[in-house]
Amino acid sequence: MTSLIDSTKDRILAAAEELFAHTGVARTSLRAITALARVNLAAVNYHFGSKEGLVEEVYRRRLEPLNRARLENLDRLEKRARKPTLEEVLEAFMSPVSQIARDPAQGGPTVMRLLGQSHTEAEESFKSWFVGEYRQVLERYHSALCRLLPEVPPEDVRWRMQFLVGALSYPVAEGHLVELASGESAVNDDVSQLIERLLPFVAAGFRVVPEQNKTRRRAPRRRSTANRKRQE
């Protein structure tokens, strides 16, 4: 009996994940999910309570191991004696993706498309839940990156983290577009190689000091009128 229940729940999760990844949460109906999973609506309500409950479980089962790996990587860097480099911190954030993309048991490229879709979902309740799942990871990495980039404003670091997530998700999920554009074989079968190519690109972007900060740094300090008169 238990195995039958687990099998039904797993089929629903797998069907929902595939449909959410390709068409988004808002455009996927429960009818489409139940048809693909070969179950009735009562099974969805029994296991998840509602579509919202199903959405959260689909994302949670993929986000939790991804976020846990990212935090463990950062913990290891921060506990050692030597200060980590920018590249090491960025790689700690990116490398768990290669494990997911290579492993069908963890969702493979479908999960990357799923995470990519999450950034376009319009429902505020979903956005709030999603940000909550990511908050601890983003805050930890934001603090680590700010310590390494003291001349870059914290707000700019946050924006660049957003760019990093997009730059990382897109080529893993949509590598076939690279093939169409270049005629070369994409590297979906070796995501670690993709990350090696991406790492210097994003590191260079993080290091750029905003022009206004450069101006403030170069501008000489002006002496006050009182000081000038005293010197005269």
Buried (B, 14 or more C-beta within 10 A) or exposed (E): EEEEEEEBBEBBBBBBBBBBBEEBBBEBEBEBBBEBBEBEEEBBBBBBEEBBEBBBBBBEBBBEBBBEBBBEBBEEBBEEEEEBEBBBBBBBBBBBBBBBBBEEEBBBBBBBBBBBBBEEBEEEEBEEBBEEBBEEBBEBBBEBBBEBBEEBBEEBBBEBBEEBBEBBBBBBBBBEEBEEEEEEEBBBEEBBEBBBEBBEEBBEEBEBEEEEBEEEEEEEEEEEEEEEEEEE
